[in-house]
Amino acid sequence: MAKTDFSAEIRTLRSTFSSIEDVSDVDQIKADIATLSEEAGAPDLWDDPAAAQIVTSKLSYRQSELERLTKIKTRIDDLEVLVELAELEDDEETIQEADKELVSIHKALDELEIVTLLSGEFDSRGAVVTIRSGAGGVDAADFAEMLMRMYLRWAEKRGFKATVMDTSYAEEAGLKSATFEIDEPYAFGTLSVEAGTHRLVRISPFDNQGRRQTSFAAVEVVPLIEQTDTIEIPESEIRVDVFRSSGPGGQSVNTTDSAVRMTHIPTGVVVSMQNEKSQIQNRAAALRVLQSRLLLLKKEQEDAQKKEFAGDVKASWGDQMRSYVLNPYQMVKDLRTEHEVGNTQAVLDGEIDDFIDAGIRWRAGQRRPSK
């Protein structure tokens, strides 16, 4: 086994960290922490709980950002000292320890670098994710449920709280659609690369002849609306229908007209909510998601206008962005980034960080102006 050139590796670590530090703008982070700390210390802060929550969440996130940067820098310094001591004493055990720490720091820098690529207007927001079954009948509905489980497992592994807001069950199995919210910093920027059409190829468990079936599901990701956003929707532009919740639920959830379907008449955007116990709660949740979708729609319209001036620009997303093949071989492949893995079960169990990271890097490359 080749001996590690620690001097060269540490120079690379410092160079990478310096680039990340520059992009992160440490001085701005410190300035934001000072401003937010002052706001958080105001005696009347909690007179408006929603606004207070926004301030404290932003403060906590900026403090975490600074701590992450400081910690990585300290780890690189400590690694250099560890290597010097190990080489001075010719201690093989300590050299092996330094090797492990080197790998760990490289991984931490990769993760930090990904965060610096989340620079879109809404990337720092929480996310509202909707999954809909597409072509493929009952297999597509089952696939939609598989994707829902995959994303919820991913959130759980990261320690993110995911709140299921709406589920519409298919008649035989699976889901017609489902919506969940992840209110964590940069959840939108992270998960937005998952938006698009997903394809599943497998032997259908619903086909009594055991034939291979191709089915599709769509994933939509929109940024979570914030109190400071200016998306006002006149009451005259909204139609609200109430109905009885469906699917498993028990208690009072299926016995009262508590579910809400909200339609934005000018655009035709429809949002359904049924997972809260009261109609008032479902109406508030539906309005928030409707605002989020209209906010993203507004942004897309602005971007489309910019593209007209820029000429013919290749679309960001194709009709099919990822394939999950379970038969005749095992492989999950992203058709944009070419990233692929053979362990399909791990992916469906939420191990999708590598796909997300590759997607974020791919998107950053798409955003760069061509020379």
N, C-alpha and C positions, 0 to 999 in steps of 0.2 A: 504494500500500500504506500502510495507516494506521500511524502512528508508535506504537510501544509505550509505554504509560504505565508506566515502570519503577517509579516510586514506589508506585503502587497494586499492581503485581504483587508487589513485594518485601514489602509489608505483608501481602498474601494468603499468600505463602510463609511468612512468620514466624508468622502466625496458625495456619496448618495445622500447621506444625512444632510449635508450642507445644501444640496439642491432642494430637498424636501423642506428644510427650514426656510429657505428663501421663498418658495411658493406658498408656504403656510403663513408667512408674514407674522413672525413672533411678536414684533412690536405692536401690530394691530390687535393680536390676541390679548396682549397685556392691557392695551388701552380699553378694549371691550370689557375685560374682566373688571377694570377699575370703574367704568361707567355703570355696568350692570350691578356691581356690588353696592354702589351708591343708591341705585334704584331699589335694590332688594332691602336696603336698610331704611327706606322711607317708612315713617310710622303709619301712613295710611295705605300701605301697599295692599293689604288684604281686604280693603274695602271693596275691591273688585277682584274676586278670587280667580276669574279666568285670566285677567291681565297679569295677576301675580304669578300664576302658574307658568305663563309664557316667559316672564322675566327670570324666575328661578331655574326653569329648564335650560334657558339659554346660558345662564351663568354657570350652571353645572357642566354643560357641554363644553364651554370654552375653557373652564378650569381643567376638565379631563384632557382636552387637546394639548394644553400647555404641559400637563403632567406627563402625557405620553411622550412628547418631544424631549422633555427634561430627562425622563427615565431612560430613553434610548441612548441619549448622549452619555449619560452616566455609565450605562452598560458597556458602551464602546471603550470608554476610559478604563473601566475596571478590567475589561478583556485584555487591554494592552498591558496593564500591570500584571495580570495573571500569567500572560505569556512570558514576560520578562523574568518573573520568578521561576517559572517552570524550566525555562532554558538555562537560567543561571544554576539551578540545582539539578538539571538533567532529570527532571521528574516526569516519567512517562505517564503516570496516572493523571497528573495535573494537565499535561498536554492533551490527553483525551478529553478531559473536562473542558478545556479551552476550545477544542474542536466542536463539541456539542453546543457550547455557547455561541460559537461563530455561526453555526447553522441556524440557531434560534434567532439571533439578531438579524440575519439576512431575511428570515421569514417575517419578523416584526417590521422591518423596513419596507418589505414588499406590501404588507398590509397598510402601512402608513402612506406609501406612495399612491395606493389606490384611492385613499380618501382625498388626496390632493387633486385627483382627476375629477372629483365631483364638484364641478364649478358652475353647473347650470343654474338658471334663475331660481328653480324650485328644488334643487338637489338636496338642500339641507332639511327639507320638510319630512314629516311623517308620510306614510303612504296608505292609500285605500286601494285594495286589490280586488278585482272582480274576475271570476273564472266562469266561462260559459261553454257548455257542450256545443259541438258543431256537427259536421257531417259524420255519420257513422252509427246513428241510432242509439241503442242501449249501450254499446261499447263506448261511444263518445261520452255519454252521461257518466259511465263508470270511470272513464279517463279523467273527466273533470273532477271527480271526487278524489282520484289518485293525486292529481296536481294540487288540490286543496290540502290534502294530507302532507304532501311534500313540502309545501311552503310553511305550513304550521309547524312541522318538525324542524325546518330550517330556523324559524324564529325561536323555537324552544331551545335549540342548541346554542343560539347566540344570547340567550337570556332576555329576548325581546318579548314584551307582552303583546299578544295578538288577540283582538276582540272580533269575534264573528258577528257581523251585523245583519246578514240576511242569508237564508238558504232556501232554495226552491228545489224540492226533490223530484226526480223523475219517477214515472209510474212503476217501472220494473226494477230499476237499480240505479244508483248514482245520483248525480245532480244535474238539473237543468242549468242552474247558476248558483253562485255563492259570492258573497262579498265580505271581506274582513279588513280590519284596520290595524296598522302597526304604527303606533304613535311614538316613534323613536327618531332622534336626529339622524338625518341622511338616509332614512329608510326609503324615501322616494328615489333619490339619486341612485341608490344601490339596486333596488328592485325594478326600476324602470327599464333596465336592459332585459328583463324577463318578458316585457310586453310583446305580444305577437301571437302567431298561430303555432301551436305545438301539435306534433303528429305522433300517434302511437301505432306500432305494427306488432301484432301478436296473434296467437291462436285464440280465438274468441271463446271465453268460458260460457257464453250465452248461445253459441251455435252448436246444435246437437250433432252436426256432422264434423265438428272439429276443424273448421276451415280458418285460414288466416284472414284477419280483418284489419283494415286500416281505418283509423278514426281520428278526429280532430277536436281540439279545444282551444278556445281563445282566452288569452290573459290580458286584462286591461289594468294599467297602473296609473293612478292619478295622485297628485299631491294633496295632502291634508290641508284643508282650509284653515287659516289663522284669523284671529280676531281683527288683525290689522288689514286684511285683504278687503278690497273695495269691489265686491261682487254683490250688488244689490239686485234682487229679483222682485219686480212688482208682483203683487198678489194676482193681478189680472193676467199674468203670463203663466200662472201655475194652475194645473188641475190636480186635485187631490181625490183619490178614490180609496175607500176603506174596505177591507175584506177580512175574512177569517183566516188566521194563520194555518198553514198546512204542514204536514210531515210530523215526525215524532216530537213530542213536547210535553204532553201531560199537563196537569194542573189547569190553570186558566188560559194557557196560551192558545189552545185550539177551540175555546168555547165562547170567545168574544170577538167582535170586529175590531181587533187592535192593530192588524197589519195595515200598512199605508203604501199606496202606489202614487208617486208624485211625477207628473209629466210637465216638462217645460215646453209650453205650446210653440213658441217660435222656432226652436231647434229640434223638437221631437225627442229630446233626451228623457229617458224614463229611469226612475230609481224606485226600488221596492225595499221596504224594511219590515221585518216581522219578528225579530228576535228579542225586542224589548217587551216588557209586560203590558205597557200602556200605549194607547194610540198617541198620546202627547209625546212620549219618548221616541216612538218610531217616527213621528212627523219631524221632530227636531233632528234625528239622525239622518233622515232622508234629505232634509234641506241642506245639511252640512255636506253630504256626498254630492248632491246636485250642484252646490256652489263649487265644489272641487272640480267636478267634470266641466262646468262652464268656464272655470278659470283656465283649465288646460286647453279647452277648445279655443278660447280667446288667444292663448299663446300660440297654438298651432296655426290659427288664421294669420297672426302677425308674422310668423315664420314663413308661411306660404307666400305672403306678400313680399317678404325679403327675397325669397327664392326667385320670384318673377324678375326682380331686378338683377339677380345674379346669373340668370340664364338657366339652362337645363342642368339641374343638380340631381344626382342619383338619390332615390328615396332612402331613408334611413333603415326602414324595416321591410322585409319581403313578406309574402303571404305565409311562408313557412320558415320559421327561424330555428326550430330544433326538432330532431327526430328521436324517438325512444323505440328502439327495435328490440323486442323480446323473443322474436322468432323470425327467420331460421337461425339467427345468431344473436348475441347479446351486445348491444352497443347504444350509447346515447351520444349523439353528435350535434353540435351547434353548427348550423350551415353558414353562419356569418363569420365566425372566428376559426372554424375548423377544429375547435377543441373537442375531443372525444374521450370517452372512458368505456371500459368493458364491464364494469361492475354496475349494472343497471339497478340492482336492488339498493345499493348504497345511495345512488342518486335519488331514487324514489323515497328513500328514508330521510331525505333532507340534506344530503352531502352535495350541495350545489355551489359552494363558495368558489371553486375553480372556474365554473362556467360563468358566474357573475363577474369575477375579476377579469376574465378574458373578455367578457362583453363590455366592461367599463373601459378597458384599454382599447378595444376595437372602436368604441364610440368616440373616444378621445381622438383617435387617428382620423375618423370620419369628419370630425369637427375642424381639424386643422386645415387651413386653406392650402390648396395645391400650389406648388411653385410654378 
